[in-house]
């Protein structure tokens, strides 16, 4: 395994989808001689206890995404923030309908209605080496518009979020979030 994809195979991750737990991932890297690399757990951490667990496994830190979406400073709709606070990891599903690659979203009626997987023609275009890049570029261009709408319009419930939602119970300020995470980091 090359260094390029080191932090993107973690089952507990948020937007970074994968199928290997954080524990197994770091164990595999250590067994493969990558133990000296500073690794960041990308996703699945929603609170300070999650950071403490990541640090105890040997990670140098954690990348947080969903936790900061549910902050006062984040400029997304209140309904999006509340959805993150209500969601559990069981509500997080993968879809490839946005950009042609798996993305984690909160299961909503709109997500259910639209389905989680691309149709057979688009799937073929995404597998074909001659059409894959063009298809993904087109899909990503459209997805950017959907992401903007989801962030700023209450009627769009296609909300990206990761499995760290289990630990997110309320909308807080970034200062409050960072104070708790900083205390854990300083204690290590």
N, C-alpha and C positions, 0 to 999 in steps of 0.2 A: 504494500500500500504506500503510495507516495504522500508527501507532506501536503499536497494540494487539498485533499479531502479529509483531513484529520478530524475536524470537528463537525462533520455533517452526517454522521451515521447513528444518531442517538435516538432511541425509541422514546425517551422522556422529553425530547426536544419539542419546542414549539413550532414555529414556522419552518424550521429546518427538520423536515421529515426524515425518518429512518427506521431501522428495525433492530438496533442493538442498544441495550441499556447503557446508561452512563457508566455503571460499574464494569460491565463486560468490555465496553469500548476501551476504557483506560487500561484494564488488565491486558487486553490484546495488544495495545500499543507498547506497554511495558515489556511484555513477552517478546515483542518484535524488535526490541532495541531502541524504541523511541522514548524511553522513560525520562530522558534528560530534557525533552522539549517542554516548554511551558504551554500547557493546554488550557483552553477556555471551554467550559461546558456551555454550548450554545443552545439554550432553551430548557424548558421544564423547571426553571427556578422562579418561584413567585414570591418567596419570602426569605427572610434572613436565615431561617432554619434550613432552607434548601441550599443557600450559599454555604452554610457551615458544613452540610453534608458533602457538597461538591469539593470543598477544600480538604475535608478529611479523606476523601477518596484519592487526593493527589492533584486535583485540578488547581491551576493557578488563579482561577476566577471563574465568573459566569457572565455570559452575555444576557441581558434582560431586554425583552421587547414588550411582551404583553403587560408586565407589571407597570411599565411607564405609560402605556395606553390608558390605564385606569388611574390617571393622575389629574389633578386640577389643571395643571399647565398644558396638558395635551389638548390640542385643538381638534377634537372629534366630537360627535354628537353625544349628548348625555345618555341617549338610549344605547349607544355602542358601549360606553363605559359601564352602564348598569348591566348589560348583557354579559360582560366579562366578569363582573362581580357575582352574578347568578350562576354562571356556567361551572360545570365540573369537567374533568378530563374526559368523562364519558360523552360529553356534548361536542367534543372536538373530533372533526372528521377530515379526511383528506379529499381534496378535489383536484383534478387536473384540468378543469374547465376554464380556469382563469388564464394561465400562461403556458399550458402544455406540460407543466411539471407539477408534482404534488405540492399542494399548499394546504396548510391547516386553517380551518375555519370553524366557527361555531355553527352547529346544526340549527337551522331556523326553517320556518315554513318556506321561505324563498329559496333556500339552498335545496331543500327536499324537492320543491317544484321543478327546479332547474336540473336536478340530478347531479351526481358527483363525478361522472366520467364522461369524457368526450365520446362522440358517436364513432361508428366504425370507419367512416371516411377520414375524419380528422385523426383518428388513431393511426391509420395507415400512413397519412401524411407525416405524422410525428415520428414514425419508425423509419420511413424512407430516407436514406442518407442525402438524397438530392432535394427533398422538400422540407426536411426537418427544420432547418434554420429559418427559412422563410415563413413557415407555418408558426413557429414559436414567436418570431418577431411580430407577426400580424396579431397573434393572440395576446401578446404582452402589451402591444399598443392599445388594444381594446380593454385589457385588464386595468391599465392605468386609469382609464375613465371610470371604470366600475369602482376601483379603490377610492377615487376622489369622491364619487357619489356616496359610497358607504360611509366615508369619514364625515361628510358634511350634510347629508340629507337623511332625515329620519325615516323616510319611506324605503330606503335601501338597507336590507338586513343581511348583507354579505360581508360578515365581519371576520377578519383574520384574527386569530388568537392561537396560543399554544397551550400545552398541557399544564403549564404553570398556573392556569386559572384555579386549580384546586386550592391554592394558597392565597388567592386574592379575594378578600371579602368586602372591601370598601374602596372608594375613591379617596386618595390621599394626595398631599402635596409631594413634590419630588424631594423636598427637604426632609420630610418625615420618612420617606422610603429610604433615602440615602443614609440617614442617621442610623437606622437599624442595620443596614448592610455594612456601613462603615464600622459599627461596633463589633460586628462579627469578624470583619477583616482584620481589625486591630488586635482582636483577641487571639488570632492565630499565630 
